[in-house]
Amino acid sequence: MKLKIISISFLTLLVVFGYQESIKLPDGFVYVKQIIPDLDIELRYYSANNFVGDTIDGYNANVLILTKETAEALKKVQHDLQEQNLCLQVYDGYRPQRAVNHFMRWAKDLNDTINKQQFYPDVEKRYLFREEYIATRSGHSRGSTVDLTIIDGITSEPLDMGSPYDFFGKESWVNHADLTDVQKANRKLLQEVMLKHNFRNYAKEWWHFTLRWEPFPETYFDFEVE
């Protein structure tokens, strides 16, 4: 009987067993769990639950990396929400440039529409660049931008924000008019608590925030998420 040998890198073992702190990050970056241990992290680009329908290049683990200043500001947001029995759930943080390149390649393949109905039902894929849903660079690659929502602290269920994360359409605009009172209130809560702690929003994505006075405003990084 032949033995099957499985090769696992030392780096992978570190991630599996939770020793992210042993992996050297660029100066100014941190693993956010070291600062907010109870933060709920669900990196969508480390899964197939995204508009591409596959794991994205550069995402090798479900670990959130941000600049130290951003992580510390996010901790204050988490604290405020927990006083209301609510918590943050983060979908994305630092994003390698190679991931953005992956999005660009995908957008040019007009035959690959596996998740169109879920994420961009009313937008033709050939118009994703024109309508700025896909770009050649992302603020996420500077390390101070986060995509997130609020979840119930007891049930861990996300609050109803009126559209899914990464939905390409006007339904995702922060001030979209066609929302229920509950959805409007939930978006208002998220916007206000993030603004309070020096995050600025992006008007066309209710989940997208960037730290004011970010430490690397002109630098786009490409180290992997692991």
N, C-alpha and C positions, 0 to 999 in steps of 0.2 A: 504494500500500500504506500502510495506516495504522500508525503507530507506537503501541505500547502503552506508556503512561507509568505507571511504578510509583512511587508515593510512599512513601518510607521516612523515618521521622522521624529526627532527629539522635540522639535518645535510643536508638532501636533500633540505629543504627549503632554507638553506643558499646558496647552490650551485645554485639553480634555480634563486634566486633573486640577484645573483652576489656578495655575501658577502664571497668570498673565503678567504679574509684576516682574517676572524674571526676564521678560522679553523687552529689549531696549527700544523705547520709542524716541522719536526726535525730541530734542529739547523743547519744552513748552507744552507737550502733549501728555495726557494721562488716560489710564483706564478708569472710566467713570465709576465703576462699581467700587473702586477704592475710596471714592469720596461720597458716593450715595449707595451704600450696600443694599438697600431695599428697593432700588429702582427696577421697574419692570422693563425689560429690553426684549424687543421682538424685531430684529433686523430683517426687514422684508427682502432685502437683496441678498441675504444669505439663504433664501428659500426660493421656491417656485411661485410663491404667492405675491406676484408683482406683475406689472404690465408686460414684461418680457416673457414671463412664464418659465424662468430658469434662474439658477444661482448666477449672480453677476460677478464678472472678473474682479479679483481683489478682495472679495469677501470670503475669508477662510474660516471664520468663527463668528458666533453670535456674541461678540464683545463690542461694547460701545467705547469709542475713542473720541476725545474732544480736546480742545485746548484747556489748560488748567483753569483759566478764567471763566470759560463757558461752563465747565463742570461745577465750579463753585457757585456760579449764579443759578444754575439749574437746581442745586441743592436747596437754595432758598425758596424756589418755586415749589419743590416737593414738600418742604416744611409747611408752607402756607396751605397747600391743598390737604395735607394730612390732618390739619385742624378741622377740616370739613368732612373727614372720612373719605377723602379722595386721594388719588395718586396719579403720577405720570406714567404713561407707557410710551416708550421711544421706538420709532420705526427706523430712523436713520440718523447718523451723526456725521463724523468724518467719512468722506467718500473718496477713494483713490481716483486719480485721473484715469487710470486704466478702466475703471467702472464706467466713467462717462464715455470713454471711447467705445466700450461695449454697447452702450445705449445708441451711440451714433451708427455703429454697424447694423444693429438691429433695425433702426428706423429706416435705413436704406433698403432693407429686404422687405419689399412690399407684400410678399407672399406669406410672411410669418405674422399671422394675426391670431394666434392661439387664444389670447386673453382679451381680444377686442371688446367682446360683449360686456365684460366685467369692468374694464378700465377706461375704454374710449369708444363707447358705442355710437356716438354721434359725430365723431371726428374721423375723417379719412386719414389713413396712416401717412399718405404722401404729404399731408399738410402739417405734420407734427412739428417740423422745423419752423415753418412759416408762422405758425401760431404760438411758437416759443414754449411748447411742451418739452422739447428736446433741444439742448444747446451744446456747444462745443466745450464749454467750461461750466463748472458749478461752484457756487459759493460753499457747498459742502466740502470741497477739496481744500479749503482754507482752514477747516477744522473748528469753526465757531458757529456753524449752522446745524440746527436740529429739526427733525420732523417728529411730531409727537401728538398725543391726545391725552385725554383724562379718562381714568377708569375708576370704577367704584372700589373703594378700599376694602370692602367686605366680599363682594362677589367677583371682583376683577373684571367685570364687564365694562367695555368702553361706553362712555356716554354717547348719546345719539347726536352726531354733528351734522347730519343732513346729507352727507355724501361719504363714500369710502375714502380711505387714504389713497393718494395717487390717482384719484379719478380726474380724467382730463375733460373738463367741461365747466360751464358757468356755475354749476351746482356747488363747485368747490371754492368759488370766490367768497371771501370773508363776509361781504355784505350782500350776498345773494338774497333777493327778496322773497323767493318762494320757499320759505322754511316755516316750520311750525314754531309756536312760541317756545316750546321746550328746546328745539334745535337752536334757535336764536340765543336763548339764555345760556346754553352750553358753550356756544362759540364765544359769546361775550365773556364768560368766565375765563376761558382759556386765553383769550386776547388780553384781558385785563391783568391776569396774574403774571403773564409773561412780560408785558410792558412794564409792570411794577418793578421787575428785576432786570431792566435794561436790555430786553430783547425787542427788536423791531420785527414786524411781521412782513409777509409778502401778500399783497392784496388778493392774488389769484389762487392762493393755497392756504386754507385755514390752518393747516398743520405746520407751516414752515416759518421758522424764526431764526434770526441771526443776532448774535450778541453785538450790541453797540460798542464801538471802539475795539473791535476785534484785534488781536495781537498780530495777525498775519494777513492784512488786508490785500496784499498784492502777490501772495505766494500760493501756488496751487501744488499740493503735495501728491505723491504717488506711492507711498509705502502701503503695504497690504494690511488689511484688517485681520489680525490673528493674535 
